């Protein structure tokens, strides 16, 4: 099971994302360029990606994603 919003993976038996509060799906949708905040380097091999932050905290990830989305900054 996966969250279609934050893309977190859950064990069987869970039905809702603990962080986003949205229903989980069995399979994530295919990534597409142009979706807000979603980027696949396979679609643009010339993209200049720069690591700026790394964390294992799901809370930090959601905060950083919301800040990047608000500024319409592409991220991976």
C-alpha positions in Angstrom: 0.0 0.0 0.0 1.2 3.5 -0.9 0.2 7.1 -0.2 -0.5 8.8 -3.5 0.4 12.1 -1.9 3.8 11.6 -0.1 4.5 8.3 -1.8 5.2 6.5 1.5 4.9 2.7 1.6 2.8 1.0 4.2 2.5 -2.6 5.4 -0.7 -4.5 4.6 -3.6 -3.7 6.8 -3.2 0.1 6.7 -5.8 2.1 4.8 -4.9 5.7 5.4 -1.6 7.7 5.3 -0.6 8.7 8.9 1.0 11.9 7.6 -1.4 13.0 4.9 -4.7 11.5 6.0 -5.5 10.3 2.5 -6.6 6.8 1.5 -3.8 4.5 0.4 -3.6 2.9 -3.0 -2.2 -0.5 -4.1 0.0 1.0 -6.8 1.5 4.4 -7.2 0.6 6.3 -10.4 3.3 6.8 -13.1 5.4 9.9 -12.5 4.9 12.6 -15.0 6.7 15.9 -15.7 4.5 18.9 -14.9 2.9 17.4 -11.8 3.4 20.0 -9.0 6.4 19.0 -7.0 7.0 15.8 -8.8 10.1 15.2 -11.0 11.6 12.2 -12.6 15.2 12.6 -13.8 14.5 9.9 -16.4 12.3 12.4 -18.2 14.9 15.1 -18.3 18.4 13.7 -18.3 19.9 17.3 -18.7 18.4 18.5 -15.4 20.8 20.0 -12.9 19.9 18.4 -9.6 21.7 19.6 -6.5 21.3 17.9 -3.1 20.3 20.5 -0.5 18.8 18.4 2.3 18.7 14.8 3.4 16.6 13.3 6.2 14.8 10.1 7.3 12.2 12.0 9.3 8.8 11.9 7.6 7.8 15.1 9.4 10.8 17.0 8.0 10.1 15.6 4.5 6.5 16.9 4.6 7.7 20.3 5.9 10.3 20.7 3.2 7.9 19.4 0.5 5.3 22.0 1.5 7.9 24.8 1.4 9.2 23.7 -2.1 5.6 23.3 -3.4 4.7 26.8 -2.2 7.6 28.3 -4.1 6.9 26.0 -7.1 10.5 24.6 -6.9 11.0 21.2 -8.6 12.4 18.6 -6.3 13.2 14.9 -6.2 
